[in-house]
Amino acid sequence: MTTNPLSRKFLFLILVIAISIPIAVIAFMAISRPVEGVLSGLSVTIYKPPQCPCCSEYAGYLSSLGARVEIAAIDDIDGLMDRLGVPQDLRSCHISIVEGYIVVGHVPADAIKKLLSERPNIKGISLPGMPPGSPGMPGAREKPFAIYSFNGSINLFLII
């Protein structure tokens, strides 16, 4: 009895697809969610207005990545930003202190990791405003996030 070469090719194709689909699904799941523990051991203090829910969501995001987060509710967030020297154009709803650096707004963990690995001579970094889809903010991401550094001048730090 002879076998049809087309049926062999068809079976081989089915086998390749059957193996490839689970691998693709696992790879997609791995890159589409934050990796737990990427901020393990990091202590973060977040200063936020008392009634701001997105700031609490951001704290949860950092905690889910392994950071130890302390939240301090303050009524005068702008006054704190003035005292810390955060430029008007870089402000957001909350401010975090991370190993002596100022982190303003809903900054993704990748930017914080870059900041701490490079340790530049700056006051801090900011994701200005409250962009949709940023950590802790609802909605879909509309464009890449531009993270700025500041230390008397404002410079582009990272685009994510």
N, C-alpha and C positions, 0 to 999 in steps of 0.2 A: 504494500500500500504506500503510495506516495503522498506527501503533504503539499498542499498548495503554498507556493512561496508568498503569495499575497496574504494568506491567513497568518503566516509567521510574522510578517511585517506588521500586520494589524495587531497581533498579540503583543509584539514588542512595543508598539506605540502605546497601547493600553497600559502596559507595565510602566513605561516611562511617565505617563501622565499620572498614574496611581501613586507613584513615588514622589513626583514633583509637587503635586498639590499640597500634601501635608507639610512638606519642607517650606513651600512658599507661605503658607498660612502661619507657621511658627515664626519665620523670619519677619513677616509683617507685624505680628503681635509684639515681637521683641523690639522693633524700632518705633512702634507707634505709641508706646506708653513710657512714662518715666521709669528709670531704673532705680529701684529702691536702694537706699544706702549711699547714693552718690554724694550726699552731704553729711554722712555719718560723723558724729562727734562734733559737728559745728554748732556753736552757740549763736543764736540770733535774737536780738531784741527788736520788736516791731512797735513803733509809736504810731498810733492811729486814732482817728476820731471815734468816740464811743459808739456811734450808731452806724458805722461803715461795715456792711456785710462782706464786701469784696476783700477787704483787708484780712478779715478772718479766714476767708477762703484761701488767700495767699499764704497765710500762716499754716493752714492745713496742707497746702502743696509742699512747703518746705519741710514740714514734719514728716510727710509721706516719703521724703527722700532721705530721712535719717537725721535731720537737724533738730536740735533742742531749741524750741521757740518759746520765748517769753513775750507776752503782749502787754503793752502799757497804753491804756486809753488816756488820751489828753485832749483837752478842748481846743487848744491853740496850736494846731499843727503848723500853720504858717509862721507863727512866732518861733517855733523850734527850727524850722527850715531857715529862717532869717539868722538865728543864732549860729547855726551850723554852716552857713555860707552856701546854701543851695541856690543856684541861679534860678530866677523866675521862670525862664523858658524850660527848665528841666523838672519842674515840680509835678507831683502826683498826689494821691490821697493819703499815702503813708510813707514812712521813712524807717529803714532798718539799719541797725548797726551790726556789722559783721566783721569781727576781728579788727576793729578800729576803723574800718572803712564805712562810709555812708552808702547805702543802697536805697535809691529812691524809686518807689513804684513797684510795678509787677514784673520785676526783672527775672528772666528765666534762669534756672540753675546753671546752665552752661556758661552764662556770663559771670556768675558768681565764682564758679570753678576757675575760669580764666583769670579773674581778678586775683584770687588767692594763690594761684600757681605762679603768676607773673609778679605779683606784689609791686605794681608801679608806684611812683611817687605822686599820688593824686589823693584828693579828699574822698572821692567816691565815684559811683556810676549811677546812671539813671535811664529808665525807660519812661520818657515823659508822657503825661496824660494817663489815660486808662484804656489802652487799645483793646478792642474786642479780641478774644481768643488768647490773650496773654494769661499767664498763670494767675488763677483766681478770678478772672473776668469771664463773663458769659459771652456767647457769640462765637462766630467763626473768625478765624484769623483772616484779615483782609490784605495784608502785605507783610513783607519781612519786618522784623523788629529792629530798629536802630537804637543801640545802646550807646550812650555818651558818657565820657569821663569829664570830670571837672576838678580844677585846682587853680582858680583864678582865671583860667580860660576853659573853653568848652571844645572838646575834640571827640570825633567818632571813635568809639572803643571797639565795637563789634556789631556786625549785622547777623541776625539769626533768622 
